[in-house]
Amino acid sequence: MADTAPPAPPPGPSREAYDAIIVGGGHNGLVAAAYLARAGRMVLVLERLPHTGGAAVSSRVFAGLDARLSRYSYLVSLLPRKIVDDLGLDFRVRTRAVSSYTPTVRDGRPTGLLVTRDEGRNRAGFAALTGDDRAHRAWREFYGMTARVARAVFPTLTEPLPSRAALRARIGDAYAWRALFEEPLGRVVEATFEDDLIRGLVLTDALIGTFADAHDPQLRQNRCFLYHVIGGGTGDWNVPVGGMGALTTALADAARGAGAEIVTGHEAIRVDTDGRTAQVHWRSAAGEGRTGTRQVLSGAPPQTLARLLGRAAPPAPEGAQLKVNMLLTRLPRLRDTSVDPREAFSGTFHVDEGYAGLRAAYGQARAGEPPAVPPCELYCHSLTDPGILGPSLAASGHHTLTLFGLHTPARLFGGDHEKRKEALLRATLAGLDAHLAEPLADCLAVDAEGRPCVEARTPQDLERELRLPGGHIFHRDLAFPHAGEHTGRWGVETEQPNVFLCGAGAVRGGGVSGVPGHNAAMAALGV
């Protein structure tokens, strides 16, 4: 048999110099590239991996099975319609008819709370859980308040940073400002809701990838909560049709179509700049080189950019999530027979996320111990978008299942990483099994090699695979969307006037939004 020739290394940059070089081909870098190229700039994107997309990719995770899972990020809320329209993206999302389902046991009886777009059903569900209408009225008033904040704040994300005073005036609601921007979120949650399950359900949006207590005086939980309730001016979290990879494919096509050059398999290793021009040094399988540019836009985390510039890096943040991808042969039956599993899993399925339980889990994890009852939430993409499954899998009733564990900071996985990851995964799935009428293991598909279709990712895994310092999915703690000390006009500026942050580490970064990419492009264009 003839030897197979090794694949040729990817081609390098075609020019010696560009107007702008984008470091990193994640979704934000691609947004920046597309805007700059459409403005007539000569743009180069350097991506370390053999493909673009960063954390917003679709992958066939399980050998021999045609299921394209959103491997890392998985839902869309913060992507402005403005960016989709400006760039002419061929990308769609679908809304979820069910917002959430939270199973519980009351008086020895399996039950739960289903939240949908039907307020009549919601009212009845809240009353069945709590005994009267007060909780539903409080829910409506609270999320009426966050919706007003969303309508005021979301349009500002693609504008120059407002001052704190200007944003407060735009919101125009002293109660909302105090509850979300000034006092720990736990205060308003405890003052508004009495039921522990409902309190926890509200708090979960403050803890996604954010290791904090409800009463954290640094308000990290408030900042996370804000970004989870303002998306699109509604707070809706939508399903990307075709998976996350559909978005980054559309963005790469838009960037290339506008004239940007995208070079994969090339890692930026150093940036030299005098504030007016720069040289970006890179490494590929074929060797090392350097390319000149007037401006550099970095989609890499702030720690990585500091290292590229030869400066002291800020302390690495600590990621806090357990992401699990699964493929099922069927949806599991529920102990709560009043709810169809197709409804329960089409929204966010909350497990062990009561308010007291979240606080206990935080305390245990802060002390370096895995939560005794790990809180998590799940969602089934294929119920809303079955097209991510191949025809045979879809026809046979297979479904994807995504799990996101809270209060799982990187410190829990030190030492024997794989052993600790497996132990926490088992404990987390056991918590889910407590609400199922059959073990989840009985519903798992097996891949071509006979292995159960389960893939778990810790902060350490994300740091290794995606180069996220500390495995932090937002690159660092989220910031309130207003100007502060040294934030610059757009929240993307650095000490060098020709170097900009276009990734999640910018002000108003985090999540799949494209906002930092847009804002860095505007800064680079002098808008």
C-alpha positions in Angstrom: 0.0 0.0 0.0 1.4 3.4 -0.9 2.1 5.8 1.9 -0.4 8.6 2.3 1.2 12.0 1.8 0.9 14.3 4.8 -1.6 17.1 4.2 -0.1 20.3 2.9 0.2 23.1 5.5 -2.4 25.8 5.1 -1.4 28.7 2.9 -0.1 31.8 4.7 -1.0 35.4 4.2 -0.9 36.6 0.6 0.4 40.1 1.3 3.2 41.6 3.3 1.0 44.2 5.0 -2.7 44.9 5.6 -4.8 47.7 7.0 -6.0 45.5 9.9 -5.1 42.0 11.3 -7.6 40.2 13.4 -6.1 37.8 15.9 -8.5 34.9 16.2 -11.3 33.7 14.0 -14.0 33.3 16.5 -17.4 34.8 15.9 -16.4 38.3 17.2 -13.2 38.3 15.1 -15.2 37.4 12.0 -17.8 40.2 12.7 -14.9 42.7 13.0 -13.3 41.4 9.8 -16.6 41.6 7.9 -17.3 45.2 9.0 -13.8 46.4 8.2 -13.7 44.7 4.8 -17.0 46.1 3.9 -15.5 49.6 4.7 -12.8 49.0 2.1 -10.0 47.9 4.5 -7.5 45.2 3.6 -8.1 42.6 6.4 -6.3 39.5 7.5 -7.7 37.0 10.0 -5.2 34.8 11.7 -6.7 31.7 13.3 -4.7 29.1 15.3 -7.1 26.2 14.7 -7.7 24.5 11.3 -11.1 26.1 11.3 -12.8 29.3 12.2 -15.6 29.6 14.8 -13.8 29.5 18.2 -16.4 28.4 20.8 -19.3 28.9 18.4 -19.0 25.7 16.3 -21.0 22.7 15.3 -19.2 19.3 15.6 -20.0 15.7 15.0 -18.9 14.8 18.5 -19.7 11.1 18.5 -18.0 8.7 16.1 -20.1 7.3 13.3 -23.2 9.3 14.2 -24.5 12.2 12.1 -25.4 14.6 14.8 -24.0 18.2 14.6 -23.9 19.4 18.2 -23.1 23.0 19.3 -20.1 21.8 21.2 -19.4 24.8 23.4 -21.8 27.8 23.2 -25.3 26.7 22.3 -28.0 29.4 22.5 -28.4 32.9 21.0 -29.8 36.0 22.7 -27.4 38.9 22.6 -26.7 38.9 18.8 -28.3 42.2 17.6 -30.5 42.0 14.5 -28.5 45.0 13.3 -25.4 42.9 12.9 -27.3 40.2 11.0 -28.8 42.8 8.6 -25.7 44.9 8.2 -23.6 41.9 7.2 -26.4 40.2 5.2 -26.0 37.0 7.1 -27.8 33.9 6.0 -28.6 32.9 9.6 -31.9 32.2 11.5 -33.0 31.5 15.0 -36.1 29.8 16.3 -37.9 30.8 19.5 -38.7 28.2 22.1 -42.4 27.8 23.1 -41.3 26.7 26.5 -39.0 28.9 28.6 -38.3 26.4 31.4 -39.4 23.4 33.4 -38.2 22.8 37.0 -39.1 19.5 38.6 -39.5 19.1 42.3 -41.2 17.0 44.9 -44.0 18.5 47.1 -45.7 16.5 49.8 -44.1 13.4 48.5 -45.5 13.9 45.0 -43.4 14.5 41.9 -44.4 17.8 40.4 -42.8 20.9 38.8 -43.1 24.3 37.3 -43.5 24.8 33.6 -43.1 28.3 32.2 -44.3 28.9 28.7 -45.5 31.7 26.5 -49.1 31.0 27.6 -49.7 33.2 30.6 -52.9 31.3 31.4 -51.0 28.1 31.7 -48.3 29.9 33.7 -50.8 31.3 36.2 -52.3 27.9 36.8 -48.8 26.3 37.1 -47.6 28.8 39.7 -50.8 28.5 41.7 -50.6 24.7 41.7 -47.0 24.9 43.0 -47.5 27.6 45.6 -51.3 27.6 46.4 -52.3 31.0 45.2 -51.7 33.7 42.5 -49.2 35.8 44.4 -46.1 34.2 43.0 -47.3 34.5 39.4 -48.1 38.2 40.0 -44.7 38.8 41.4 -43.1 36.9 38.5 -45.0 39.1 36.0 -44.0 42.3 37.7 -40.4 41.3 38.1 -39.9 40.3 34.5 -42.0 43.2 33.4 -39.3 45.4 35.1 -36.4 43.5 33.4 -38.1 43.7 30.0 -38.3 47.5 30.4 -34.6 47.5 31.2 -33.9 45.3 28.2 -35.7 47.7 25.9 -33.6 50.6 27.2 -30.2 48.9 27.4 -30.0 46.5 24.5 -29.9 49.1 21.7 -26.9 50.8 23.4 -24.7 47.8 23.0 -23.8 48.8 19.5 -23.4 52.5 20.3 -20.5 54.3 22.0 -20.4 53.4 25.7 -22.9 55.6 27.6 -21.8 57.0 30.9 -23.2 55.5 34.1 -25.4 58.5 34.6 -26.6 58.4 31.0 -27.5 54.8 31.2 -29.4 55.3 34.4 -31.4 58.2 32.9 -32.1 56.0 29.8 -33.5 53.3 32.1 -35.5 55.9 34.0 -36.6 53.6 36.8 -34.9 54.1 40.2 -36.2 50.7 41.5 -34.8 48.8 38.6 -31.5 50.6 38.7 -31.0 49.9 42.4 -32.1 46.3 42.1 -29.9 45.4 39.1 -27.0 47.9 39.2 -26.4 48.9 42.9 -27.5 46.2 45.3 -26.7 42.4 45.3 -29.3 40.6 43.3 -30.2 38.4 46.2 -31.9 41.3 47.9 -34.5 41.8 45.2 -35.0 38.1 44.7 -35.6 37.5 48.4 -37.9 40.6 48.6 -39.9 39.6 45.6 -40.4 35.9 45.8 -41.1 33.5 48.7 -40.9 30.1 47.2 -37.4 28.6 47.2 -37.8 26.9 43.8 -38.9 30.2 42.2 -36.1 32.2 43.8 -33.6 29.7 42.5 -35.1 29.7 39.0 -34.6 33.5 38.9 -31.1 33.4 40.3 -29.7 30.8 37.8 -29.4 33.5 35.1 -26.9 35.2 37.4 -24.6 32.2 37.6 -24.0 31.1 34.1 -20.2 30.7 33.9 -20.1 33.0 36.9 -19.0 31.7 40.3 -20.7 34.0 42.8 -23.2 34.1 45.6 -26.5 35.9 45.4 -25.1 38.5 47.8 -21.6 38.9 46.3 -20.8 42.6 47.1 -18.8 42.8 43.8 -22.1 42.3 42.0 -20.7 39.8 39.6 -24.0 38.0 39.8 -25.8 41.2 38.8 -23.7 41.7 35.7 -24.2 38.1 34.6 -28.0 38.4 35.2 -28.2 41.6 33.3 -26.7 40.2 30.1 -29.0 37.2 30.4 -32.2 39.2 30.5 -31.6 42.0 28.0 -30.9 40.1 24.8 -32.8 41.3 21.7 -34.6 43.8 24.0 -36.7 40.9 25.3 -34.4 38.5 27.1 -35.4 35.6 24.9 -32.8 32.8 24.4 -33.2 31.3 20.9 -32.1 28.2 19.1 -29.6 28.8 16.2 -30.9 26.9 13.2 -28.2 24.5 12.1 -26.4 24.9 15.4 -23.8 27.5 16.4 -21.6 26.5 13.4 -24.3 28.0 11.1 -23.6 31.4 12.5 -19.8 31.3 12.2 -20.0 29.8 8.7 -22.3 32.7 7.7 -19.9 35.2 9.3 -16.9 33.7 7.6 -18.7 33.8 4.3 -19.6 37.4 4.9 -16.1 38.4 5.7 -14.6 36.6 2.7 -17.3 38.0 0.5 -16.4 41.5 1.5 -12.7 40.8 0.7 -11.2 39.7 4.0 -8.5 37.0 3.9 -8.9 34.3 6.5 -5.8 32.1 7.2 -6.3 29.1 9.5 -3.6 27.0 11.1 -1.6 30.2 11.9 -1.1 31.2 15.5 -0.2 34.8 16.4 2.8 34.6 18.8 3.9 38.2 19.2 2.7 41.7 18.3 5.2 44.6 18.0 3.7 48.1 17.7 4.7 51.7 18.1 1.1 52.8 18.3 0.9 53.7 14.6 1.9 50.5 12.8 2.5 46.9 13.9 4.1 43.7 13.0 2.2 40.5 13.9 4.5 37.4 14.2 2.9 34.1 13.6 3.6 30.4 13.6 2.2 27.6 11.4 3.1 24.0 10.5 5.3 25.4 7.7 7.3 27.7 10.0 7.2 31.2 11.4 6.7 34.6 9.7 5.5 38.1 10.3 3.0 40.4 8.6 2.7 44.2 8.8 -0.5 46.1 9.6 -1.7 49.5 10.7 -4.1 48.1 13.3 -4.5 45.0 15.3 -7.9 43.7 16.6 -7.6 40.9 19.1 -10.3 38.4 19.7 -8.1 36.6 22.1 -8.6 37.0 25.9 -6.9 40.1 27.6 -4.3 37.8 29.2 -3.3 36.5 25.8 -3.2 39.9 24.2 -0.9 41.2 27.1 1.5 38.3 26.5 1.5 39.0 22.7 2.4 42.6 23.4 5.2 41.5 25.8 3.4 43.0 28.9 2.5 41.6 32.3 -0.8 39.7 32.0 -3.7 40.4 34.4 -4.4 37.5 36.7 -6.2 34.6 35.0 -9.9 34.4 35.9 -11.4 31.1 37.1 -14.0 29.4 34.9 -16.9 27.8 36.5 -19.0 25.4 34.4 -19.4 21.8 33.5 -20.6 21.5 29.9 -21.9 18.1 28.8 -23.0 17.0 25.3 -25.1 13.9 24.9 -27.0 12.0 22.2 -30.1 10.0 23.2 -32.0 7.3 21.4 -35.2 8.8 23.0 -36.2 11.4 25.5 -36.5 9.9 29.0 -39.9 9.7 30.7 -40.5 12.0 33.7 -41.7 11.1 37.2 -44.0 14.1 36.9 -46.5 12.6 34.5 -48.4 15.9 34.1 -45.7 17.2 31.7 -44.7 15.9 28.3 -41.0 15.3 28.1 -41.0 17.1 24.7 -42.2 20.2 26.5 -40.0 19.8 29.5 -36.8 19.4 27.6 -37.5 22.0 24.8 -37.0 24.8 27.3 -34.4 25.0 30.0 -34.8 22.0 32.4 -33.6 23.0 35.8 -32.2 20.4 38.2 -31.4 21.0 41.9 -31.3 24.8 41.4 -33.4 25.8 44.4 -32.2 29.0 46.1 -31.0 27.4 49.3 -29.4 24.6 47.3 -27.5 27.1 45.1 -26.1 28.8 48.1 -25.0 25.5 49.7 -23.4 24.4 46.4 -21.5 27.7 46.2 -20.2 27.4 49.8 -19.0 23.9 49.2 -17.3 24.7 45.9 -15.7 27.8 47.3 -14.1 25.6 50.0 -12.8 23.3 47.2 -15.3 20.5 47.6 -17.7 19.3 44.8 -21.3 20.3 45.6 -23.1 17.5 47.4 -26.1 18.2 45.1 -24.7 19.6 41.9 -27.0 22.2 40.3 -27.4 22.0 36.5 -29.7 22.8 33.6 -30.4 21.0 30.4 -31.9 21.7 27.0 -32.7 19.7 23.9 -31.7 21.5 20.7 -33.1 18.9 18.3 -36.7 19.4 19.6 -36.7 22.9 18.1 -34.2 22.3 15.3 -34.2 18.6 14.2 -32.1 19.5 11.2 -28.9 19.1 13.2 -29.6 15.3 13.1 -29.1 13.2 10.1 -32.3 11.7 8.5 -31.9 8.2 10.0 -31.3 9.6 13.6 -34.2 12.0 13.3 -36.5 9.3 12.0 -35.6 6.9 14.8 -36.4 9.4 17.5 -32.8 10.3 18.6 -32.3 13.7 20.3 -29.4 15.8 21.5 -29.2 16.9 25.1 -27.0 19.7 26.5 -26.2 20.0 30.2 -24.6 23.0 31.9 -23.4 22.6 35.4 -23.3 25.6 37.8 -20.9 26.2 40.7 -18.2 24.0 39.2 -15.1 26.2 39.4 -11.8 25.0 38.0 -10.4 24.5 41.5 -12.7 21.4 41.8 -10.8 19.5 39.0 -7.2 20.0 40.2 -5.0 16.9 40.8 -6.5 13.9 39.0 -8.6 15.9 36.5 -10.2 13.0 34.7 -11.2 11.2 37.9 -12.7 14.3 39.4 -14.5 15.2 36.2 -16.0 11.7 36.0 -17.1 11.8 39.7 -18.9 15.1 39.3 -20.5 14.0 36.1 -21.9 10.9 37.8 -23.2 13.0 40.7 -24.8 15.5 38.3 -26.5 12.9 36.2 -27.7 11.2 39.4 -29.5 14.4 40.3 -31.3 14.4 37.0 -32.2 10.7 37.3 -34.0 11.5 40.6 -36.6 13.3 38.5 -36.8 10.7 35.7 -39.0 7.6 35.5 -36.1 5.7 33.9 -32.3 6.1 34.2 -30.8 8.5 31.6 -28.2 5.8 30.9 -31.0 3.6 29.4 -31.7 6.4 26.8 -28.1 7.1 25.8 -27.0 6.3 22.3 -23.7 4.5 21.7 -21.2 5.6 19.1 -19.5 3.5 16.4 -17.0 2.2 19.0 -19.7 1.1 21.5 -19.2 4.0 23.9 -22.1 5.9 25.5 -22.6 9.3 23.8 -21.5 11.6 26.6 -18.9 14.2 26.4 -18.0 16.4 29.4 -15.9 19.6 29.4 -14.5 21.3 32.4 -12.8 24.7 32.6 -9.5 22.9 32.2 -10.7 21.3 29.0 -11.8 24.7 27.6 -8.4 26.2 28.5 -6.6 23.4 26.7 -8.9 23.3 23.6 -9.8 26.9 23.2 -6.9 28.7 25.0 -9.4 30.4 27.4 -7.4 31.4 30.5 -8.8 29.6 33.5 -11.4 28.1 31.2 -13.5 31.2 31.7 -16.2 31.3 29.0 -16.5 35.2 29.1 -12.7 35.7 29.1 -13.1 37.6 32.4 -15.9 38.7 34.8 -18.6 40.6 32.8 -18.8 44.3 33.1 -21.8 46.6 33.4 -22.5 48.1 29.9 -21.5 51.6 30.7 -18.3 53.6 30.7 -15.9 53.5 33.6 -12.3 54.3 34.3 -10.1 53.7 31.3 -12.9 52.0 29.2 -12.5 54.3 26.1 -15.2 55.4 23.7 -16.3 51.9 22.6 -15.1 49.7 25.5 -12.5 48.0 23.2 -9.6 50.4 23.4 -6.2 49.4 24.9 -3.1 51.4 25.9 -1.9 51.3 22.3 -4.1 53.5 20.0 -3.9 51.0 17.1 -4.7 47.8 19.2 -8.3 46.9 20.1 -10.0 44.1 21.9 -12.7 42.5 19.7 -13.4 39.5 21.8 -15.4 38.7 24.9 -12.9 40.4 27.2 -14.1 43.8 25.9 -16.6 45.9 27.8 -20.0 44.5 26.7 -18.3 41.2 25.8 -19.4 37.7 26.7 -21.9 35.4 25.1 -22.5 34.9 21.4 -23.3 38.5 20.4 -20.8 39.9 17.9 -21.1 43.1 19.8 -17.3 43.4 20.7 -16.5 42.7 17.1 -18.8 45.4 15.8 -17.6 47.9 18.4 -13.9 47.2 17.7 -14.5 47.7 14.0 -16.2 51.0 14.7 -13.3 52.1 16.9 -10.8 51.1 14.2 -12.8 53.0 11.7 -12.8 56.1 13.9 -16.6 56.2 14.2 
